[in-house]
C-alpha cells in the first residue's frame, strides 16, 4: 500500500511546474516586516502652484502635483494628535519637512516624509513609507535627510545611521550597526555627530561613507548635541554639564574648548545664539534656563517649556515657558524683552507647540510653528501681541475662530 501511495505522489509531482506550486504568504519576506498603513495621502493635480525659483520648495516639489495629507493618529495621547517624530525648516525657510511615524503604537513603525511649501500652504511632496523605525533626523541640505534608526520590530538593540534623498525617495546609504541607542545627532560640513549616552561618548562619522572618524569620551551621559551656526563649535550637554568642543576632528577625537558645570541642574535642551557658540543657552522642561556669559553660567528668569529657537544675526533666543507662551531674550542681556502667546492669538486654540523656528530674513520677525495636531502656522512677532496666520490646516480640533 505504501508503495502505491508513493507512486501516486510521484505522478502528481511530475506534472506540477514551479508556477503551479501555491505560494505561502507571510508578513516576513527577505527580512522585511509588514507595516500597517496609517494616515492617508491623496494626490491632486495642481494647476496653479507657483514656487520661488531655486528655493528648497522648488527642489523638493513633486512636479505639478500636490497632496491632501491626513496624519497618522498618536493614540498614546489621551486628547489625540498627529504621530509626528520631528519637524524641520529648510535653510531658506521656504519649506517645512515633517517626519511622520506610520504603523501605530505597539506595531512595527515606518517613516513618511511630508513637505509643505510655506508660502502657498500646499503639501508639495508626501513620500511612500520607508521601512525604518526613526529615532532622530536632521536636514543635511535642502533635499537630504540624515537619520538614526532601527529596523522595524527589531528588538536586538542594533541601530544604524543613514541618508534619505527626499526627491528620489530612496535611502541612499547606510552605516554599519551602532551598538547602543544613539541619543542625539547633529550633521554639517560632511560630518555626522552621534551622542551615545550609555557609552558617554560622541562619535563622529563621515556623512557620505559613514566611516567612523573619531570617538570622544565626554565623561558624562550626553542628552544632546548642537552645532554652532558657523559649524566651528559643538555644544554637548546633559546632567548639569555643558561642554563646548572644536567641531573638527583632530587625532581621531574632539578637543574641548570650554567646560561649564551647574550641580543639581538638568540640561536636556540647548540653543546657540551667536555664530561661534559664545552664547549658549541650556535648559530642561519645568526648570530654569541658563546661559553662558563669558566663563560662567547665568540663570535666566524663566521656567522653561519644551522648545526654543535662536535668531543668530541679532543674538535673539525665544524660549517656550511652562505655560506655552514664548519669551524673547536678546543676549547677552538676560532680561525678558517681549512675550508672545500663540495659543491666544486668533484663531485661538488649545493646541500645544511641537516645533518652532525663525524664518530667515533681515529681522527676527516671523516664525514657522507646528502644533501637536500636525497644523503649521506662521507667527508674526510684531506689535504687542503678534499675529498668527494658518499655513497648513489638517485638524481644526480645539481651534476657536
Buried (B, 14 or more C-beta within 10 A) or exposed (E): EEEEEEEEEEEEEEEEEEEEEEEEEEEEEEEEBBBEBBBEBEEEEBEEBEBEEEBBBBBBBBEEBBBEBBBBBBEEEEEEBBBBBBBBBBEBBBBBBBBBBBBBEEBBBBBBBBBBBBBBBBBBBBBEBBBBBBBBBBBBBBBBBBBBBBBBBBEEEBBBBBBBEBBEBEBEBBBEEBEBBBBBBBBBEEBBBBBBBEBBBBBBBBBEEBEBBBBBEBEBBBBBBBBBBBBBBBBBBBBBBBBBBEBBBEEEBBEBBBEBEBEEBBBBBBBBBBBBBBBBBBBBBEBBBBBBEEEEBBEBEBBBBBBBBBBBBBBBBBBBBEEBBBBBBBBBEBEBEBBBBBBEBEEBBEBBBBBBBBBBEEEBBBBBBBBBBBBBBBBBBEEEBBBBEEBBBBBBEBBEE
